[in-house]
């Protein structure tokens, strides 16, 4: 995910939906073998998809990866 998209999604989640979320600028997910990307950390991955849709960002659920981190999700 592009850093600008992650930042816009976190801002949208906080302001519009009152959802707690943070940007992770250098997340290395499963199968990335040390490469990093921007990600959004929150409780529900569906919130990220909804915020991206509301913002008109060209992100589709099928193009995003989700890692489960205890009680939350990291979407990248």
C-alpha positions as CSV (number, residue, x, y, z in Angstrom):
1,X,0.0,0.0,0.0
2,X,1.3,3.5,-0.7
3,X,2.1,5.6,2.3
4,X,-0.2,8.4,1.2
5,X,-3.1,6.0,0.9
6,X,-2.4,4.6,4.4
7,X,-2.2,8.1,5.9
8,X,-5.5,9.1,4.2
9,X,-7.2,5.9,5.4
10,X,-6.1,6.4,9.0
11,X,-7.3,10.1,8.9
12,X,-10.6,9.0,7.5
13,X,-11.1,6.3,10.1
14,X,-10.3,8.7,12.9
15,X,-12.4,11.6,11.7
16,X,-15.4,10.0,10.1
17,X,-15.8,6.6,11.7
18,X,-14.2,7.3,15.1
19,X,-12.1,4.2,14.7
20,X,-8.6,3.9,16.2
21,X,-5.9,3.1,13.6
22,X,-2.3,3.8,13.0
23,X,0.1,3.9,10.0
24,X,3.0,1.5,9.9
25,X,5.5,3.0,7.5
26,X,7.8,0.0,7.2
27,X,5.7,-3.1,7.7
28,X,7.2,-6.4,6.4
29,X,4.4,-9.0,6.1
30,X,4.3,-12.7,5.5
31,X,6.1,-13.7,2.4
32,X,7.7,-10.3,1.8
33,X,11.2,-11.6,2.7
34,X,12.4,-8.4,4.3
35,X,10.8,-5.9,1.8
36,X,8.6,-3.3,3.5
37,X,5.5,-1.4,2.7
38,X,3.1,1.0,4.3
39,X,0.2,-0.6,6.3
40,X,-2.7,0.3,8.4
41,X,-3.1,-1.3,11.9
42,X,-6.6,-1.4,13.3
43,X,-9.1,-3.8,14.9
44,X,-11.1,-4.7,11.8
45,X,-9.8,-5.0,8.2
46,X,-13.2,-4.2,6.9
47,X,-12.8,-0.7,8.3
48,X,-9.8,-0.1,6.1
49,X,-11.6,-1.3,3.0
50,X,-14.6,0.9,3.8
51,X,-12.5,4.0,4.3
52,X,-10.6,3.4,1.1
53,X,-13.9,3.1,-0.8
54,X,-15.2,6.3,0.9
55,X,-12.1,8.1,-0.2
56,X,-12.3,6.8,-3.7
57,X,-8.9,5.2,-3.5
58,X,-8.1,2.5,-6.1
59,X,-7.7,-0.3,-3.5
60,X,-9.6,-3.5,-3.8
61,X,-10.0,-6.1,-1.0
62,X,-8.6,-8.7,-3.3
63,X,-5.3,-6.7,-3.7
64,X,-4.8,-6.2,0.0
65,X,-3.1,-8.6,2.5
66,X,-4.2,-8.9,6.1
67,X,-2.1,-10.2,9.0
68,X,-3.7,-11.0,12.3
69,X,-1.7,-9.4,15.2
70,X,-3.3,-10.6,18.4
71,X,-6.5,-8.6,18.8
72,X,-6.0,-6.4,15.7
73,X,-5.3,-6.6,12.0
74,X,-2.6,-5.1,9.8
75,X,-3.7,-4.3,6.3
76,X,-1.1,-3.8,3.6
